[in-house]
Amino acid sequence: MTTPPTRPAANDASAQPEGPRPLLGLREAITLIVGVVVGAGIFKSPALVAGMTGDANWMFLAWALGGAVSLIGALCYAELCTAYPHAGGDYHFLHRAYGRGLAFLFGWARYTVITTGSIALLAFVFGDYLQQVLPLPSATPAGGAALYAGAAVLVLALLNLAGLRRASLAQTGLTTTEVGGLVAVAVGAALLAAAPDTPAASATSAATNAAAAGSLVPPGFGLAMVFVLLAYGGWNEAAYISAELHDGRRNMVRALVLSVLLITLLYLLVSWACLHALGMAGLAASAAPAADVMRRAFGPPGEAALALLVAVSALTSINATMIVGARTGYALARDWRALGWLGGWDGRRGTPKVALLMQCGAALALVALGTMLGGGFRAMVEFTAPVFWLFFLLTGLSLFVLRRRDPARPRPFRVPLYPLLPALFCAACAYMLWSSLSYVSGQTLGFLNAAWIGVAVLAAGVLVLVLLQAGQGAAAPHPHVPEPHTKEKHE
């Protein structure tokens, strides 16, 4: 009888020749992170944040504070990524800290709903905006948007299957175009005279109102931070390429820090552009502030160019999400024999080919479902936000757990001011978890309270976990404990 192959140590590259290899450089890592984070949301968020803060100074503080919180989180992830480089990213950290049962629930929620749902939603954003600029003949607006959405998912999936190098090259081009477009919005605003309600006047009015209310902080500042941190979300996806980055010990820290700083600068620049061109009141009232700026600066052609920029931003985020998302499926397959078929890796192209195919199929199915159900599908994905923030919080806490449990582990980078900075990051995650729970608890999908959607996703994962454990028998060795007669290597 043939003995099953021994599962290689998580960081033993020589034991898995067809697994992840360092094919990405610093530039590709930065464009990937920026591409994931800077999606279509930045074209809407400035108006929401302006309306909730009611003051230019508080608005800029919110965006700067969001960047600071993200930078602290990036430093925490830099330590985890350099100490435990793995294609599984957060899944791998959770596995080491809490065991593979909880890690499976995270991987289940991420791979089945959160990532594939994000791809489908971004595809609809792409379709909606491209249909405005280049409407498909003989197709309704909704039908044309759905066709564009499906085509975007299929083409980008094929691009990723062609190889990591090609996908990362496309990501560099898309991100460069996206950043250039955001700079163009700022240039357009600079060409316009300042709006009548100047920032100084708005600040004075808001400060007076706040003082009259007996508070120095605008009452909507906390909710504004929820939208700000959502706009910054995604930089943690860098963890999924930690095993595929050249000189990862040094470049991972650089990629995370430089990306967050660049994103913060872009968000402050766009917020300034919208404020300068529209004024505080106009910005808060605008449904599409960046489009309003481009229309005022360049007329209808500028507005059309902005629609194309939003479409490009959606493509940028889809491609980046596909690159990192499929690696969760690969990590799941490495830990569960019953899912081994999902772990097929194309060593020549550097891609988890089977996980990519399954991800593409699931995203296309969700595009079809979204076309039939409309807003119901979007709500289903949005209401899984509490699940995401729960596991994000647990990942932050895993830094404390692994420092205590694995003190001898080489750590090329250590979070400065430990344990203060990691504690601040965990507190921010806990606040976002509470905020997202508060939001969904008051929402409904059909006749169902939306809070139960996240519970249903996790409950389905628990059922699958029980079936996997029953079928697999004894658990595989915990990843932070070397297997018998095997010495774990550190990359």
N, C-alpha and C positions, 0 to 999 in steps of 0.2 A: 504494500500500500504506500502511495506517495505521501510524504510528509508535507503539509502546507508550508509555503515559504515563510520564514521569519519576518515579521514586520520590521523594517529598518528604523533606526533611530531617526527622530524628527529632523535633526540637523546633519545627518550623515549623507552628504551628497554622493559619495562614492558608492553607497549601497543602493542608490536609486538612479542609475544612469539615464533613465528616460524621464526623470522628474524635472522640476524647475532648475534652470541654469541662469547665471547672471548675464542677461542679455540687454539690460537697460542701463542707461547712463543717467547722470544727474539731470540733464535737460529733459529727458523723457519722463523722469519721475515728477519733475515740477509741472510739466504740461499736463500730466495725468491728474495730479492732485487739483490743480487749478481748474481743469476741465470738469471734474466731478463736482466741485463746489460752486463755481460760477455758472449756474444754469439760468433758466428763464426767469427765476424768481427775483433777480436783482432789478428787472424791469418793472416790477410791481411793488416790491417791498419798500422802497423809499417813501411812497405815498402813505402806506400803512403806518410806518414808523413816525412820519411827520405828523399824521393825524393823532397818534396816541401820545406823543410827547408835547405837541403844541408849541415847541420852542426850538429854534435852530441850534442853540448851544447844547440842549439836552439831546437833540437828535444826533448831533455829531458825537456826543459822549456815548450814546448807545452803540453806535457803530464801532467806535474805538474800543469800548469795553468788550464788545463781542469779539473783536480781534484779539484782545488780551486774554480772554478766557480760552479762545481757540489755541493761542500760542502756548498757554500753560498745558492744555491737553496734548498738544503736539509734542511738548517736551516729555510728558509721561509716556506717550506712544513711542517716542524715540528710544527710551530706555528699553521698553518691552521688545521693540522690533530688532534692536541691535543685540540684545541678550538672547532672544529666541526667534531668529529669522525663520519664517515658514510661510508657505503659500496659503495656509489657512487663516492667517491674520488673527482677528479677534477670536475666531473659533479655537485656534491653537492656544491662545493665552487663557481662555476660559477652561479649556481642557486641562491644562497644566494646573490651574489654580483650584478648580472645583470638581474635576472628573469629567468623563466623556458623556455622562447622562445629560447634565446641564448644557454642555457644549453642543450636544446634538439638538436640543431644543432651540438653541440660538441658530444653528445651521439650518434647521428645518424652517424656522420662521423667515430667515433671511433668503434662503434659496427658493422657497415655494411662493412667497408673497411679496416680501419687502423689495428685493432686488428686481425680480421679474416684473412686479407691479410698477416699480419706478421706471423701468425701461419702457413699458407700455404707455404710461402716462406721458413721459417725455416724447414718445413717438406721436402721441396725439397733439402735443404742443407744436411739434414740428409740422404735422399735417395741417393743423388749423391755420398757422401763419403762412405756410407755403401755398395753401389753397387760396388765401387772400391775394397773394401776389401773382401766382400762376395757376388760376383755376383750371381744373381738368374739364375738358368739354364733355357734354352729355352726362355730367355727374352733379348730384346735389352737393351743396357745401359740406354736409356731414359725410356723404359718401366719398367725396374727393379727399377729405381730410383722413378718412379711414384708409383709403388706398395708399395715400402718401405715408401714413403711419406704418402700415404693413411693409411697404417697400423699404422704408428706412431701417426697420428691424432686420429684414432679410439681407439687405446689402451690407450692413455693418457686421452682421453675424458671419457672412461669407468672408469679409475682410479680416475678421479676427481668426477665422479658421485658416486663412492663408498664412498666418504667422504673427508672432508677437512683434517682430521688427516692423512689418507693414502696418499693423494696427497702431503701434507707437508713433510711427512716422506720420500717419494720418492724424493722430491725436495732436502732434506738435503743430501741424498746419491748421487744424481747426481751432486750437486754443489761441494760436497767434492771431488768427482772423477775429476771434471773439474779443480778445484784449484790444486789438486795434479798433474794433467797432465801439467799444466802451470809451476809448480815448476820443474817438470821433464825436461821441455825444458831448463830452466835455468841451471839445473844440467848438462845436456848434453853440453851446451855451455861452462860451467866452465871446463869441461874435455878437451876442445880443446884449442890449443894455440891461442892467439889473432891474428886476421886477419892482413894481411900486412899493409893495410891503417888504421893506429891507429886512435883512436878518437882525439888525440892531433893534429896529422898532418891534419886530416880532418877539425878540428875546425880552425886551422891557415889558411888553404887555403880558407875556406868559409869566414872567417873574412876579409881576404885580398880582396877577390872578392867583398864583400859587401861594404868595405870602398872605393874601386875603383869606385863603382857605386854611391857613395855619400850617402849611407844609412847604418845605423847600423842594421836595421832589414831586414832579407831575404825577397825578394819580394813575395815569396810564403807562408810566415808565416800565413797570414790571411786565405788562403784556407786550409792550414794544420789544423788550429784550427777548421774549419768546420768538417773535418773528425774526429778530436780528440773528439769534443763534441758529434758527432754522436755515437762514440764508447762508450761514457759515458752515453748515453741516456737510460732511463728506470728506474732510481732510484725513480722517482716520482710515480711509480706504487705502492709504499708502501702506498699511500693514500687510496687505495682500500681495505686494510685490517685494517684500523684504528679502525673500530668498532669490529674487531675480534681478537685484540691483548690484552693479559693479561697485566694489569697495563699500559694501553695505554698512559697515561699522561707522564710516565717516559720512557717506553720501546720504544715508537715511536721515540723519540729524539735519544736514544741510537742506535736503529736499523739503522736509516738514517745516522748518523755520522760515526758509525763503518763500515757500508757497503761501503760508499764512500771512506773512508780511506783505507780499504782493497782492493778495486778495483784500486785505485790509485797506491798502492804498487805493485799489480800484473802487471799493465800496464807498470810501470817503470821497473819492473824485466824482463818482456818479451822483452821490447825494448833494455835493456842492453844485454840480451842473444843474440838477433839477431845481435846487433852491434858488440859484442865481437867475435862471430863466423864468421860473414860474412864481417865485415868492413862496412864503410859508403857507399862506392860505390856498394859493393855487396848487401847490404841491400836494397838500393834504386832500384836496378835492379831486385830484386827477385820477382817472381810472387807468391811464397808461402814461405816466410822467415822462419816460424817455421818448415815447412817440410824440408827445406834445412838444418836447424840446426840439426834436428833429424837424417837426413840421414847421415850427416857428422860425427855425434857422435856415432850412433849405426848401420849404414848401412841400407839396405832395411827394416829390421824388425822395425827400429825406424821410418821410413817413414810410414809404415803401422800402427804403433801404433798412430802416429799423426793423420792419417785419422780417426781412431776410436775415438780419442779425440775430433776432430771436430764434429763427429756425436753425441757424448755424449753432447757436448756443445749445439748443436742444440736442442737435446731433453730437456736439462735443461731449455733453454729459452722457448720452446714450453709449457712445463708444467707450468712454472711460468706465462706465458702470459695467459694461459687458466684459471688459478686460479683468476687472477685479472680482466681479460677481461670480463668474464661473469657477473661480478658484475655491470658493466655499464648497461647491459640489465635489471638487477633487479631494479636498480635505476630509469631507464626510466619507468618501469612498475608501480612503486610506485607513480609516478606523473601524469600518464595519464591513465584514465579509459579504453580507447580503447586498451591499451597495457597491461591491467591487467593480461592477460593470461601469459605474459612473466615473471611475478614476482613470480611464484611458488617457494617456498623455502622448502627444506627438512630439518626440524629442527633437526632431529635425526642425520643426516650426516653433517649438517652445509654447505649445498651447494645450490646455486640457480639452481635447477635441470633443469627447463625449459630453462632458458637462456643458460645453458651449452649445452643442446641438440641442440638448435638453432645455437649456435656458432660452434659446431662440424659439423652440417650439412652444414653451410655456408663455413667453411674451406675446407671440402671435395669437395664441389662444385667448389671452387676456385682451388683446386688441379687438378680437372678434366679439368677446363678451362685452367689452366696453361699448362697442358700436351698438349692440342690441339693448343693453341696459342703461346706457347714458351715464348719469351721475352716480348710480349705485356702485359701479365698479370703482370709480374714483374714491368714493367714500370708504369703501372696503379697505383700500390700500392706506388711505390717510388715517383710518382709525386703528391701524396697527402701530402708530407712532409710540404709544405707551410701551409696547413690547420692545421696540428699538431702544428707547431710553432706559428701560430696565436693564437690558444687557450691556448698554454703554456704561451705565453706572457700575455694573459688576466687573466690567473690564478695567475701569479705573481702580476699583478696590483690589483687583488681582495683583496690581503692582505691590501693594502692602503684603498680600498673601505670599507672593513669590519671593519677595525680599526676605521674609521670615523663614519660609520653607526651604529656599534654595540659596542660602547665603554665600556658598562657595562658587556660584555661577559667575564666570567672567562677564562683566558688564562694561563694554567699551564706552558707554555713555550713562551717566547717572543724573537724574533730575536734580537740578540745584534747589537748595532750600528745602530738601526733603525733611519732614513729611508735610510741610506747609503747602507747597504748590499742588501736590497730588490731592490733598484734602480739599483745597479750593476747587479743583476740577471735579471731584466727586460731588461736592456741594452743588455745583452748577448743574451736573447731570441729574441729581435728585430733584432740584427745582424744576427742571424741564420735564421730568417724569410726572411730578405733581401737576404741573401746568397742563400737560397733555391729557392726564386723567381727568382733570377738571373740565377740559374742553369736551372730550368724548362722552362724559357722563351726562351731559345735557343734550346730546344729539341722538337722532334716531335714523335708522335705515329701514324703511318700510314700517313695520310695527315692532321692530326689535331695537332695544337700547344699544347704541353703537359700542358701548364699553364691552359688550359680550363678544364682539368680533375678535378682538385680541385674545380673549379667553378661549374662543373656539379654535383659533389658530394654534395656541399652545396645547389645548386639549387633544387636538388631532395629532400633534407632535408626540404627546405622551403616549397615545395609543400606538403609534408607529414604533416608538422607542421600546415599548413593552414587547411588541411582536419581534423586533430585531433582537432584543436580549434573549427572548425565548428560543429563537432560531439559531442564535450564534453560540449559546452556551457561555463558557467562561469568558470574562472580559479580557481584552488585550492588555498588556502591561501599561501602567500609567506612564505617559510620555516623559515625565521628569525623572523616572527611575530606569536606569539602563537595563536592558534585557540580559538574561544570563549569558555569560561568555561574550558579551558585547560591550565595548567601551564607546560611550556617546562622544561624538566629536563636536567641537564648537567652531562654527565658521565665523 
